[in-house]
Amino acid sequence: MTRLRHVLGRARFFVREFSGEAAYDHYVAHARAHDPDAAVPSRREFERARTDAREGDPRTGFRCC
């Protein structure tokens, strides 16, 4: 049973990393490490800014839908 949990935990880790879901967690950890008193945006604000930056980059093109 513990082996299965370990394997599932590792699979979850890789899925979160490859899908970008863990980006906010990494951002918060980085912000807290560099300035613990700084205001950290909510996940919604972070994702909105991330999407805006991605869509505003002319090298990647524009989202069609």
N, CA, C and O atoms as a Maestro MAE file, in Angstrom:
{
 s_m_m2io_version
 :::
 2.0.0
}

f_m_ct {
 s_m_title
 :::
 protein
 m_atom[260] {
  # First column is atom index #
  i_m_mmod_type
  r_m_x_coord
  r_m_y_coord
  r_m_z_coord
  i_m_residue_number
  s_m_chain_name
  s_m_pdb_residue_name
  s_m_pdb_atom_name
  i_m_atomic_number
  :::
  1 25 0.822 -1.202 0.000 1 A "MET " " N  " 7
  2 3 0.000 0.000 0.000 1 A "MET " " CA " 6
  3 2 0.863 1.263 0.000 1 A "MET " " C  " 6
  4 15 0.549 2.217 -0.712 1 A "MET " " O  " 8
  5 25 1.935 1.286 0.779 2 A "THR " " N  " 7
  6 3 2.783 2.479 0.805 2 A "THR " " CA " 6
  7 2 3.503 2.669 -0.520 2 A "THR " " C  " 6
  8 15 3.761 3.799 -0.934 2 A "THR " " O  " 8
  9 25 3.827 1.569 -1.185 3 A "ARG " " N  " 7
  10 3 4.469 1.665 -2.502 3 A "ARG " " CA " 6
  11 2 3.516 2.314 -3.508 3 A "ARG " " C  " 6
  12 15 3.929 3.154 -4.308 3 A "ARG " " O  " 8
  13 25 2.247 1.924 -3.464 4 A "LEU " " N  " 7
  14 3 1.242 2.504 -4.351 4 A "LEU " " CA " 6
  15 2 1.077 3.992 -4.077 4 A "LEU " " C  " 6
  16 15 0.993 4.785 -5.016 4 A "LEU " " O  " 8
  17 25 1.029 4.380 -2.820 5 A "ARG " " N  " 7
  18 3 0.921 5.803 -2.469 5 A "ARG " " CA " 6
  19 2 2.125 6.588 -2.971 5 A "ARG " " C  " 6
  20 15 1.991 7.709 -3.460 5 A "ARG " " O  " 8
  21 25 3.281 5.995 -2.846 6 A "HIS " " N  " 7
  22 3 4.500 6.651 -3.328 6 A "HIS " " CA " 6
  23 2 4.433 6.861 -4.842 6 A "HIS " " C  " 6
  24 15 4.736 7.946 -5.338 6 A "HIS " " O  " 8
  25 25 4.044 5.838 -5.554 7 A "VAL " " N  " 7
  26 3 3.954 5.927 -7.018 7 A "VAL " " CA " 6
  27 2 2.900 6.954 -7.432 7 A "VAL " " C  " 6
  28 15 3.135 7.759 -8.333 7 A "VAL " " O  " 8
  29 25 1.751 6.924 -6.782 8 A "LEU " " N  " 7
  30 3 0.702 7.898 -7.103 8 A "LEU " " CA " 6
  31 2 1.125 9.317 -6.746 8 A "LEU " " C  " 6
  32 15 0.803 10.258 -7.472 8 A "LEU " " O  " 8
  33 25 1.833 9.480 -5.652 9 A "GLY " " N  " 7
  34 3 2.340 10.801 -5.272 9 A "GLY " " CA " 6
  35 2 3.326 11.350 -6.289 9 A "GLY " " C  " 6
  36 15 3.283 12.532 -6.631 9 A "GLY " " O  " 8
  37 25 4.214 10.489 -6.771 10 A "ARG " " N  " 7
  38 3 5.179 10.915 -7.796 10 A "ARG " " CA " 6
  39 2 4.464 11.259 -9.098 10 A "ARG " " C  " 6
  40 15 4.818 12.232 -9.763 10 A "ARG " " O  " 8
  41 25 3.460 10.467 -9.464 11 A "ALA " " N  " 7
  42 3 2.695 10.735 -10.687 11 A "ALA " " CA " 6
  43 2 1.983 12.078 -10.565 11 A "ALA " " C  " 6
  44 15 1.970 12.864 -11.512 11 A "ALA " " O  " 8
  45 25 1.392 12.344 -9.403 12 A "ARG " " N  " 7
  46 3 0.711 13.623 -9.179 12 A "ARG " " CA " 6
  47 2 1.696 14.781 -9.281 12 A "ARG " " C  " 6
  48 15 1.373 15.820 -9.856 12 A "ARG " " O  " 8
  49 25 2.885 14.614 -8.730 13 A "PHE " " N  " 7
  50 3 3.925 15.642 -8.803 13 A "PHE " " CA " 6
  51 2 4.243 15.971 -10.263 13 A "PHE " " C  " 6
  52 15 4.264 17.141 -10.645 13 A "PHE " " O  " 8
  53 25 4.489 14.951 -11.073 14 A "PHE " " N  " 7
  54 3 4.860 15.188 -12.467 14 A "PHE " " CA " 6
  55 2 3.722 15.794 -13.271 14 A "PHE " " C  " 6
  56 15 3.961 16.653 -14.119 14 A "PHE " " O  " 8
  57 25 2.501 15.370 -13.026 15 A "VAL " " N  " 7
  58 3 1.350 15.946 -13.731 15 A "VAL " " CA " 6
  59 2 1.216 17.425 -13.386 15 A "VAL " " C  " 6
  60 15 0.999 18.249 -14.275 15 A "VAL " " O  " 8
  61 25 1.343 17.771 -12.107 16 A "ARG " " N  " 7
  62 3 1.242 19.177 -11.697 16 A "ARG " " CA " 6
  63 2 2.359 20.025 -12.294 16 A "ARG " " C  " 6
  64 15 2.124 21.163 -12.701 16 A "ARG " " O  " 8
  65 25 3.573 19.480 -12.349 17 A "GLU " " N  " 7
  66 3 4.701 20.215 -12.912 17 A "GLU " " CA " 6
  67 2 4.536 20.433 -14.412 17 A "GLU " " C  " 6
  68 15 4.741 21.543 -14.904 17 A "GLU " " O  " 8
  69 25 4.170 19.392 -15.135 18 A "PHE " " N  " 7
  70 3 4.051 19.502 -16.589 18 A "PHE " " CA " 6
  71 2 2.846 20.315 -17.025 18 A "PHE " " C  " 6
  72 15 2.892 20.959 -18.073 18 A "PHE " " O  " 8
  73 25 1.779 20.305 -16.259 19 A "SER " " N  " 7
  74 3 0.578 21.051 -16.622 19 A "SER " " CA " 6
  75 2 0.666 22.522 -16.227 19 A "SER " " C  " 6
  76 15 -0.128 23.334 -16.702 19 A "SER " " O  " 8
  77 25 1.617 22.876 -15.366 20 A "GLY " " N  " 7
  78 3 1.748 24.264 -14.929 20 A "GLY " " CA " 6
  79 2 0.926 24.583 -13.696 20 A "GLY " " C  " 6
  80 15 0.924 25.725 -13.235 20 A "GLY " " O  " 8
  81 25 0.232 23.601 -13.157 21 A "GLU " " N  " 7
  82 3 -0.599 23.826 -11.976 21 A "GLU " " CA " 6
  83 2 0.240 24.220 -10.763 21 A "GLU " " C  " 6
  84 15 -0.247 24.936 -9.888 21 A "GLU " " O  " 8
  85 25 1.474 23.770 -10.696 22 A "ALA " " N  " 7
  86 3 2.339 24.050 -9.553 22 A "ALA " " CA " 6
  87 2 3.028 25.413 -9.657 22 A "ALA " " C  " 6
  88 15 3.760 25.798 -8.746 22 A "ALA " " O  " 8
  89 25 2.810 26.141 -10.736 23 A "ALA " " N  " 7
  90 3 3.484 27.424 -10.937 23 A "ALA " " CA " 6
  91 2 3.172 28.418 -9.813 23 A "ALA " " C  " 6
  92 15 4.061 29.132 -9.350 23 A "ALA " " O  " 8
  93 25 1.927 28.461 -9.385 24 A "TYR " " N  " 7
  94 3 1.550 29.385 -8.310 24 A "TYR " " CA " 6
  95 2 2.256 29.018 -7.009 24 A "TYR " " C  " 6
  96 15 2.737 29.894 -6.291 24 A "TYR " " O  " 8
  97 25 2.316 27.736 -6.709 25 A "ASP " " N  " 7
  98 3 2.994 27.292 -5.488 25 A "ASP " " CA " 6
  99 2 4.469 27.685 -5.513 25 A "ASP " " C  " 6
  100 15 5.019 28.120 -4.501 25 A "ASP " " O  " 8
  101 25 5.107 27.530 -6.674 26 A "HIS " " N  " 7
  102 3 6.507 27.929 -6.811 26 A "HIS " " CA " 6
  103 2 6.663 29.439 -6.654 26 A "HIS " " C  " 6
  104 15 7.608 29.912 -6.023 26 A "HIS " " O  " 8
  105 25 5.728 30.192 -7.233 27 A "TYR " " N  " 7
  106 3 5.767 31.644 -7.143 27 A "TYR " " CA " 6
  107 2 5.642 32.119 -5.693 27 A "TYR " " C  " 6
  108 15 6.387 32.994 -5.252 27 A "TYR " " O  " 8
  109 25 4.701 31.538 -4.963 28 A "VAL " " N  " 7
  110 3 4.489 31.927 -3.561 28 A "VAL " " CA " 6
  111 2 5.721 31.597 -2.729 28 A "VAL " " C  " 6
  112 15 6.148 32.410 -1.910 28 A "VAL " " O  " 8
  113 25 6.293 30.422 -2.927 29 A "ALA " " N  " 7
  114 3 7.494 30.036 -2.176 29 A "ALA " " CA " 6
  115 2 8.643 30.986 -2.475 29 A "ALA " " C  " 6
  116 15 9.383 31.373 -1.570 29 A "ALA " " O  " 8
  117 25 8.796 31.362 -3.734 30 A "HIS " " N  " 7
  118 3 9.859 32.288 -4.127 30 A "HIS " " CA " 6
  119 2 9.634 33.674 -3.516 30 A "HIS " " C  " 6
  120 15 10.562 34.285 -2.985 30 A "HIS " " O  " 8
  121 25 8.393 34.163 -3.597 31 A "ALA " " N  " 7
  122 3 8.084 35.490 -3.050 31 A "ALA " " CA " 6
  123 2 8.295 35.528 -1.545 31 A "ALA " " C  " 6
  124 15 8.851 36.495 -1.025 31 A "ALA " " O  " 8
  125 25 7.864 34.499 -0.844 32 A "ARG " " N  " 7
  126 3 8.030 34.447 0.615 32 A "ARG " " CA " 6
  127 2 9.500 34.342 1.012 32 A "ARG " " C  " 6
  128 15 9.903 34.895 2.035 32 A "ARG " " O  " 8
  129 25 10.300 33.642 0.218 33 A "ALA " " N  " 7
  130 3 11.722 33.485 0.533 33 A "ALA " " CA " 6
  131 2 12.477 34.801 0.355 33 A "ALA " " C  " 6
  132 15 13.408 35.091 1.107 33 A "ALA " " O  " 8
  133 25 12.078 35.594 -0.637 34 A "HIS " " N  " 7
  134 3 12.806 36.834 -0.909 34 A "HIS " " CA " 6
  135 2 12.296 38.027 -0.114 34 A "HIS " " C  " 6
  136 15 13.074 38.907 0.254 34 A "HIS " " O  " 8
  137 25 10.987 38.061 0.157 35 A "ASP " " N  " 7
  138 3 10.424 39.158 0.941 35 A "ASP " " CA " 6
  139 2 9.182 38.653 1.671 35 A "ASP " " C  " 6
  140 15 8.077 38.711 1.133 35 A "ASP " " O  " 8
  141 25 9.363 38.160 2.894 36 A "PRO " " N  " 7
  142 3 8.231 37.568 3.635 36 A "PRO " " CA " 6
  143 2 7.076 38.525 3.890 36 A "PRO " " C  " 6
  144 15 5.948 38.080 4.107 36 A "PRO " " O  " 8
  145 25 7.332 39.837 3.869 37 A "ASP " " N  " 7
  146 3 6.279 40.805 4.156 37 A "ASP " " CA " 6
  147 2 5.553 41.304 2.913 37 A "ASP " " C  " 6
  148 15 4.585 42.056 3.027 37 A "ASP " " O  " 8
  149 25 6.000 40.903 1.743 38 A "ALA " " N  " 7
  150 3 5.382 41.372 0.501 38 A "ALA " " CA " 6
  151 2 3.996 40.760 0.327 38 A "ALA " " C  " 6
  152 15 3.737 39.630 0.740 38 A "ALA " " O  " 8
  153 25 3.125 41.528 -0.288 39 A "ALA " " N  " 7
  154 3 1.779 41.031 -0.576 39 A "ALA " " CA " 6
  155 2 1.855 40.077 -1.769 39 A "ALA " " C  " 6
  156 15 2.430 40.401 -2.808 39 A "ALA " " O  " 8
  157 25 1.267 38.908 -1.598 40 A "VAL " " N  " 7
  158 3 1.262 37.907 -2.661 40 A "VAL " " CA " 6
  159 2 -0.132 37.891 -3.276 40 A "VAL " " C  " 6
  160 15 -1.123 37.801 -2.551 40 A "VAL " " O  " 8
  161 25 -0.226 37.977 -4.600 41 A "PRO " " N  " 7
  162 3 -1.560 37.964 -5.218 41 A "PRO " " CA " 6
  163 2 -2.251 36.623 -5.015 41 A "PRO " " C  " 6
  164 15 -1.607 35.601 -4.776 41 A "PRO " " O  " 8
  165 25 -3.558 36.649 -5.115 42 A "SER " " N  " 7
  166 3 -4.321 35.404 -5.002 42 A "SER " " CA " 6
  167 2 -4.030 34.538 -6.222 42 A "SER " " C  " 6
  168 15 -3.462 35.003 -7.210 42 A "SER " " O  " 8
  169 25 -4.426 33.280 -6.137 43 A "ARG " " N  " 7
  170 3 -4.210 32.375 -7.279 43 A "ARG " " CA " 6
  171 2 -4.917 32.912 -8.516 43 A "ARG " " C  " 6
  172 15 -4.380 32.844 -9.622 43 A "ARG " " O  " 8
  173 25 -6.119 33.446 -8.331 44 A "ARG " " N  " 7
  174 3 -6.875 33.991 -9.469 44 A "ARG " " CA " 6
  175 2 -6.140 35.161 -10.109 44 A "ARG " " C  " 6
  176 15 -6.042 35.226 -11.335 44 A "ARG " " O  " 8
  177 25 -5.621 36.087 -9.304 45 A "GLU " " N  " 7
  178 3 -4.865 37.229 -9.842 45 A "GLU " " CA " 6
  179 2 -3.592 36.755 -10.541 45 A "GLU " " C  " 6
  180 15 -3.230 37.270 -11.599 45 A "GLU " " O  " 8
  181 25 -2.920 35.779 -9.948 46 A "PHE " " N  " 7
  182 3 -1.706 35.239 -10.541 46 A "PHE " " CA " 6
  183 2 -1.988 34.613 -11.904 46 A "PHE " " C  " 6
  184 15 -1.277 34.874 -12.874 46 A "PHE " " O  " 8
  185 25 -3.028 33.785 -11.970 47 A "GLU " " N  " 7
  186 3 -3.364 33.125 -13.233 47 A "GLU " " CA " 6
  187 2 -3.806 34.128 -14.290 47 A "GLU " " C  " 6
  188 15 -3.492 33.954 -15.468 47 A "GLU " " O  " 8
  189 25 -4.527 35.171 -13.895 48 A "ARG " " N  " 7
  190 3 -4.954 36.197 -14.844 48 A "ARG " " CA " 6
  191 2 -3.733 36.918 -15.429 48 A "ARG " " C  " 6
  192 15 -3.653 37.121 -16.641 48 A "ARG " " O  " 8
  193 25 -2.785 37.305 -14.569 49 A "ALA " " N  " 7
  194 3 -1.573 37.984 -15.034 49 A "ALA " " CA " 6
  195 2 -0.738 37.059 -15.918 49 A "ALA " " C  " 6
  196 15 -0.157 37.496 -16.910 49 A "ALA " " O  " 8
  197 25 -0.684 35.798 -15.555 50 A "ARG " " N  " 7
  198 3 0.074 34.819 -16.345 50 A "ARG " " CA " 6
  199 2 -0.550 34.632 -17.727 50 A "ARG " " C  " 6
  200 15 0.159 34.567 -18.731 50 A "ARG " " O  " 8
  201 25 -1.872 34.547 -17.773 51 A "THR " " N  " 7
  202 3 -2.569 34.406 -19.051 51 A "THR " " CA " 6
  203 2 -2.407 35.659 -19.901 51 A "THR " " C  " 6
  204 15 -2.158 35.563 -21.103 51 A "THR " " O  " 8
  205 25 -2.546 36.826 -19.294 52 A "ASP " " N  " 7
  206 3 -2.370 38.083 -20.032 52 A "ASP " " CA " 6
  207 2 -0.969 38.180 -20.618 52 A "ASP " " C  " 6
  208 15 -0.804 38.602 -21.762 52 A "ASP " " O  " 8
  209 25 0.034 37.796 -19.850 53 A "ALA " " N  " 7
  210 3 1.414 37.855 -20.336 53 A "ALA " " CA " 6
  211 2 1.621 36.880 -21.494 53 A "ALA " " C  " 6
  212 15 2.300 37.200 -22.470 53 A "ALA " " O  " 8
  213 25 1.040 35.704 -21.380 54 A "ARG " " N  " 7
  214 3 1.175 34.701 -22.437 54 A "ARG " " CA " 6
  215 2 0.483 35.150 -23.717 54 A "ARG " " C  " 6
  216 15 1.029 34.984 -24.808 54 A "ARG " " O  " 8
  217 25 -0.712 35.717 -23.594 55 A "GLU " " N  " 7
  218 3 -1.460 36.162 -24.772 55 A "GLU " " CA " 6
  219 2 -0.894 37.438 -25.369 55 A "GLU " " C  " 6
  220 15 -1.075 37.699 -26.559 55 A "GLU " " O  " 8
  221 25 -0.210 38.237 -24.558 56 A "GLY " " N  " 7
  222 3 0.348 39.482 -25.046 56 A "GLY " " CA " 6
  223 2 1.698 39.326 -25.724 56 A "GLY " " C  " 6
  224 15 2.216 40.283 -26.300 56 A "GLY " " O  " 8
  225 25 2.269 38.146 -25.665 57 A "ASP " " N  " 7
  226 3 3.577 37.905 -26.266 57 A "ASP " " CA " 6
  227 2 3.401 37.644 -27.760 57 A "ASP " " C  " 6
  228 15 2.796 36.640 -28.134 57 A "ASP " " O  " 8
  229 25 3.909 38.517 -28.616 58 A "PRO " " N  " 7
  230 3 3.708 38.342 -30.061 58 A "PRO " " CA " 6
  231 2 4.422 37.117 -30.631 58 A "PRO " " C  " 6
  232 15 4.082 36.661 -31.722 58 A "PRO " " O  " 8
  233 25 5.392 36.588 -29.919 59 A "ARG " " N  " 7
  234 3 6.108 35.415 -30.422 59 A "ARG " " CA " 6
  235 2 5.271 34.149 -30.347 59 A "ARG " " C  " 6
  236 15 5.501 33.213 -31.113 59 A "ARG " " O  " 8
  237 25 4.308 34.103 -29.444 60 A "THR " " N  " 7
  238 3 3.504 32.888 -29.274 60 A "THR " " CA " 6
  239 2 2.196 32.943 -30.052 60 A "THR " " C  " 6
  240 15 1.503 31.930 -30.148 60 A "THR " " O  " 8
  241 25 1.844 34.074 -30.600 61 A "GLY " " N  " 7
  242 3 0.593 34.187 -31.313 61 A "GLY " " CA " 6
  243 2 -0.558 34.456 -30.377 61 A "GLY " " C  " 6
  244 15 -0.373 34.598 -29.169 61 A "GLY " " O  " 8
  245 25 -1.731 34.523 -30.931 62 A "PHE " " N  " 7
  246 3 -2.910 34.825 -30.133 62 A "PHE " " CA " 6
  247 2 -3.779 33.586 -29.996 62 A "PHE " " C  " 6
  248 15 -3.783 32.707 -30.858 62 A "PHE " " O  " 8
  249 25 -4.498 33.540 -28.914 63 A "ARG " " N  " 7
  250 3 -5.382 32.415 -28.675 63 A "ARG " " CA " 6
  251 2 -6.595 32.535 -29.589 63 A "ARG " " C  " 6
  252 15 -7.161 33.620 -29.728 63 A "ARG " " O  " 8
  253 25 -6.988 31.465 -30.193 64 A "CYS " " N  " 7
  254 3 -8.101 31.521 -31.137 64 A "CYS " " CA " 6
  255 2 -9.462 31.386 -30.460 64 A "CYS " " C  " 6
  256 15 -10.458 31.901 -30.969 64 A "CYS " " O  " 8
  257 25 -9.515 30.706 -29.328 65 A "CYS " " N  " 7
  258 3 -10.809 30.483 -28.693 65 A "CYS " " CA " 6
  259 2 -10.689 30.360 -27.196 65 A "CYS " " C  " 6
  260 15 -11.693 30.169 -26.509 65 A "CYS " " O  " 8
  :::
 }
 m_bond[259] {
  # First column is bond index #
  i_m_from
  i_m_to
  i_m_order
  :::
  1 1 2 1
  2 2 3 1
  3 3 4 2
  4 3 5 1
  5 5 6 1
  6 6 7 1
  7 7 8 2
  8 7 9 1
  9 9 10 1
  10 10 11 1
  11 11 12 2
  12 11 13 1
  13 13 14 1
  14 14 15 1
  15 15 16 2
  16 15 17 1
  17 17 18 1
  18 18 19 1
  19 19 20 2
  20 19 21 1
  21 21 22 1
  22 22 23 1
  23 23 24 2
  24 23 25 1
  25 25 26 1
  26 26 27 1
  27 27 28 2
  28 27 29 1
  29 29 30 1
  30 30 31 1
  31 31 32 2
  32 31 33 1
  33 33 34 1
  34 34 35 1
  35 35 36 2
  36 35 37 1
  37 37 38 1
  38 38 39 1
  39 39 40 2
  40 39 41 1
  41 41 42 1
  42 42 43 1
  43 43 44 2
  44 43 45 1
  45 45 46 1
  46 46 47 1
  47 47 48 2
  48 47 49 1
  49 49 50 1
  50 50 51 1
  51 51 52 2
  52 51 53 1
  53 53 54 1
  54 54 55 1
  55 55 56 2
  56 55 57 1
  57 57 58 1
  58 58 59 1
  59 59 60 2
  60 59 61 1
  61 61 62 1
  62 62 63 1
  63 63 64 2
  64 63 65 1
  65 65 66 1
  66 66 67 1
  67 67 68 2
  68 67 69 1
  69 69 70 1
  70 70 71 1
  71 71 72 2
  72 71 73 1
  73 73 74 1
  74 74 75 1
  75 75 76 2
  76 75 77 1
  77 77 78 1
  78 78 79 1
  79 79 80 2
  80 79 81 1
  81 81 82 1
  82 82 83 1
  83 83 84 2
  84 83 85 1
  85 85 86 1
  86 86 87 1
  87 87 88 2
  88 87 89 1
  89 89 90 1
  90 90 91 1
  91 91 92 2
  92 91 93 1
  93 93 94 1
  94 94 95 1
  95 95 96 2
  96 95 97 1
  97 97 98 1
  98 98 99 1
  99 99 100 2
  100 99 101 1
  101 101 102 1
  102 102 103 1
  103 103 104 2
  104 103 105 1
  105 105 106 1
  106 106 107 1
  107 107 108 2
  108 107 109 1
  109 109 110 1
  110 110 111 1
  111 111 112 2
  112 111 113 1
  113 113 114 1
  114 114 115 1
  115 115 116 2
  116 115 117 1
  117 117 118 1
  118 118 119 1
  119 119 120 2
  120 119 121 1
  121 121 122 1
  122 122 123 1
  123 123 124 2
  124 123 125 1
  125 125 126 1
  126 126 127 1
  127 127 128 2
  128 127 129 1
  129 129 130 1
  130 130 131 1
  131 131 132 2
  132 131 133 1
  133 133 134 1
  134 134 135 1
  135 135 136 2
  136 135 137 1
  137 137 138 1
  138 138 139 1
  139 139 140 2
  140 139 141 1
  141 141 142 1
  142 142 143 1
  143 143 144 2
  144 143 145 1
  145 145 146 1
  146 146 147 1
  147 147 148 2
  148 147 149 1
  149 149 150 1
  150 150 151 1
  151 151 152 2
  152 151 153 1
  153 153 154 1
  154 154 155 1
  155 155 156 2
  156 155 157 1
  157 157 158 1
  158 158 159 1
  159 159 160 2
  160 159 161 1
  161 161 162 1
  162 162 163 1
  163 163 164 2
  164 163 165 1
  165 165 166 1
  166 166 167 1
  167 167 168 2
  168 167 169 1
  169 169 170 1
  170 170 171 1
  171 171 172 2
  172 171 173 1
  173 173 174 1
  174 174 175 1
  175 175 176 2
  176 175 177 1
  177 177 178 1
  178 178 179 1
  179 179 180 2
  180 179 181 1
  181 181 182 1
  182 182 183 1
  183 183 184 2
  184 183 185 1
  185 185 186 1
  186 186 187 1
  187 187 188 2
  188 187 189 1
  189 189 190 1
  190 190 191 1
  191 191 192 2
  192 191 193 1
  193 193 194 1
  194 194 195 1
  195 195 196 2
  196 195 197 1
  197 197 198 1
  198 198 199 1
  199 199 200 2
  200 199 201 1
  201 201 202 1
  202 202 203 1
  203 203 204 2
  204 203 205 1
  205 205 206 1
  206 206 207 1
  207 207 208 2
  208 207 209 1
  209 209 210 1
  210 210 211 1
  211 211 212 2
  212 211 213 1
  213 213 214 1
  214 214 215 1
  215 215 216 2
  216 215 217 1
  217 217 218 1
  218 218 219 1
  219 219 220 2
  220 219 221 1
  221 221 222 1
  222 222 223 1
  223 223 224 2
  224 223 225 1
  225 225 226 1
  226 226 227 1
  227 227 228 2
  228 227 229 1
  229 229 230 1
  230 230 231 1
  231 231 232 2
  232 231 233 1
  233 233 234 1
  234 234 235 1
  235 235 236 2
  236 235 237 1
  237 237 238 1
  238 238 239 1
  239 239 240 2
  240 239 241 1
  241 241 242 1
  242 242 243 1
  243 243 244 2
  244 243 245 1
  245 245 246 1
  246 246 247 1
  247 247 248 2
  248 247 249 1
  249 249 250 1
  250 250 251 1
  251 251 252 2
  252 251 253 1
  253 253 254 1
  254 254 255 1
  255 255 256 2
  256 255 257 1
  257 257 258 1
  258 258 259 1
  259 259 260 2
  :::
 }
}
